[in-house]
């Protein structure tokens, strides 16, 4: 089970949103670089980063911060947030990011997802953000009217190397992930799945370990708020 501590970057700061709402955010004192350093010191090997500025603009706004984290720490990083073209994917792969997460752009244009998987084999992760069974796009402001499982079936053979499933209703709430829906996704997915949204305790991580085709779990707010101590979390690290 891979543990992915989360760093969401907005205006050069670490922030956490509740259900993706930019008006409901908490800013933290520690910089993204300092936070990454802390995770590295505790023995974490993977990191989940979201460029929230990028999600709003469609540009690689915080590329310099992410490059600094990649170059200074030996961490496997997955990055998401407003990645809408091959140029952005190239920029991230050039600086040594392990996985580039495609979300809205992939859902709106399946051909872009297909071509990205061909151009960047093993590098593309698909981010599926769902609310009540339907995919949401554009920073969760739009409902796509596309059922999550239907979309996944349609793109399952494109060559995506990782799938990140987030239940928007749980994100930032610390109410535990939606294990039921995640299990449905993992059952049909051709690639391993990462659980995201609502992780509240070590028990959630232990439960995730018992599920099939689950590669890892993303933890954000529960770490920042101290609900999960890094010392106890490191005991759950496998890779």
N, C-alpha and C positions, 0 to 999 in steps of 0.2 A: 504494500500500500504506500503510494507516494503521497507525502504531505506537502501541500502547496500553501505556505503562508501568502497572504495577498497584500499587495501594495497598490492602492489606487492613487494616481497622481493628478492633482488639480492645482493650477497656479503654483507649481513647484513644491507643493506640500502633500503630505499623506492625508487623505480624507477617507471617510466611509459614508456612503449614502444608504438611506433606508428605501428599499424597493425602487432603487434607481432614481430617486427624486433629488434633483440638484438643489431644491429648496429645503431639503431635509438632510443636511449633511453635518458631519462632525469633523473638524480639523484637529490634527494632532501635532504636537510640538516637534516630534522627531522628523527629520528630513527623509525623503525616500532612500537616499544613500545610507544614512545612519540606521534606518530600519533594516535595510538589506544586510548591513554589516552585523547587526544584532542577530538576525536569522542565521547568518553564516557562522557566527561564533557559537551558536547553540547546536550546530551540526546539521542544519537543514541543507538539503542538496538541490531542492527544487523551489522555484519562486513563480508566483502568478502576478503579473503586472498589468494594470489597465491604465492606459493614458486617457483620462476623462476629457482633457482638452482636445485630444485627437478625436475622441468620439463626437465631440460637438463640431469640430471644424473639418474633419476628414484629412488632416495633415499629421505628419509625425512630429508633433509639437515638442515632445519631451525626449527626443532621440538622444540628446546629449547626456541627460540624466541616466537613461537606460544603458547607453554605451559605457558610461563610467562604472555602473554596477556590474555589467558584464565583464569589463576589463580587469576590475579589481578583485572580484570574487569568483571562485570556481563554482558557479551555480548554473543549473539548467533552468533557463528562463523561458516561460511562455508569455507572449505579449499580445494584448488585444486593445481595441479602441479606435474606431474610425479607419480601419485599414480597407481601402476601397480600390486599390489598383496594384499592378505588378511592381511599380516603382517603390511603393512603400514596403511591400514584402521584401524586395531586394535589399533595401536599406537595412532592414532588421536582420536579415540573414547575413549580410555583410559584416555586421558588428558582432555576430556570434550568438544570436538568439536561437534557442533550440526549436521552438514552435511559434508560428505566427497564427493568431486566432482570427478567423474570418467569421463575421456575424451577419449584420444587415446586408452587406454587399453580396454575400453568398446566397442569402435567402431571396433577395430581389433579382439576382442574376445568376442562375445556376451554371450557366456557361463559364462565368468568371471563376466559380469554384472549381469546375472541372479542369479548366486550363491551368489554374494555379497549382492544382495537385500534380499536373503533368510537368509544369515548369520547375516546381520546387518539391520533388518527391521527398517524403518523410518529414517535411517541414510544416505542412498545413494542418491546423486543428480547426474544427468546426464548432463555433459557439452557438448552441441552441438555447435561447432564452424564452421560456414559456410562461403563459398565464392562463390558467384554467384550460390547459390542453392545447392552446393556440400559440403560435410563435409571435413574438413581438420584435419590432425592428426600430431603427433610428433612436437609439438610446432609450428604448422601451416606451417611446411616446406613441408609437403606432402599432396597432394590431394588424397582423398580416392576413387574417382570415384563413390561415393555413394551419391545418392540424399538424402538430409536431411529428407524430408517428408517420403520417402520410408523406411529409416532406423527406423525412429520413429514408423511407423506403425508396423514394425517387432518386436520391443522391448516394445511396449506400455503396455503389460500386465505383464511385469517382476516384477513390484512392486517398481519402482523408485518413490521417494517421492517428488522430485523437479526436474525441468528441467531448465537449464540455457542456453539461446540461445544468441549467440554472432555472429554478422555480422562482419567478419574480416575486410572487406573494410571500416567499420566505426570506428573500435576500435582505440581509441587514437586520432581521427581526430576532435572530437567535431562538427560533421556535422549532429547530431541528429540520433537516432537509426533507424534501418530499421523496421518501424512499420508494413509495409505491410507483410513482410515475417514472422515477429514475430506473427502477427495475424493468419496467416495460421498454424503455429506451435501450437499456443495456442488452436486453434479450434479443432485439432485432439488429442492433448495430454491428457492422462488420469490423469496427475498430474499438479499442478500449475506451471506456467512458470515465470522465472525471465528474464527481459530484460537487455541486456548487449551490450556495444559498441556504442560510439558516442554521449553519452548524453552531451548536450551543455548548457542547460538552464532549469529554473524552468518550462517553457512551456512544455518541453519534459516529465517531471514528471506528470504534469497535464493531458497530453494526455494519458500517460500510465494508469492513474487511470480510464480512461473511457473505457478501453479494458476489454474484458471478459477473465477469467481464467489466469489473470496476478497477481502474488503474490507480485512482487516487482521489483525494478530496481537497477542496479549497477552503481555507479558514481565514476570515478577515476580522470582523467586528469582535468576535469572542476573544481573540488574542488582544486586540487593542484595549478592550474594556476590562481585561484581566479575568474573564470567566474561565479561560483555559490558560494554564500556566505553561510557558515554553518548556520548562523542565519536564513536565509530565507528558507533553506532546512529543518531545524528542524520543521518548521510549517507544512510540508507535511507528517510528520511521523504519521503513524497509529499504528504500532506495531513493 
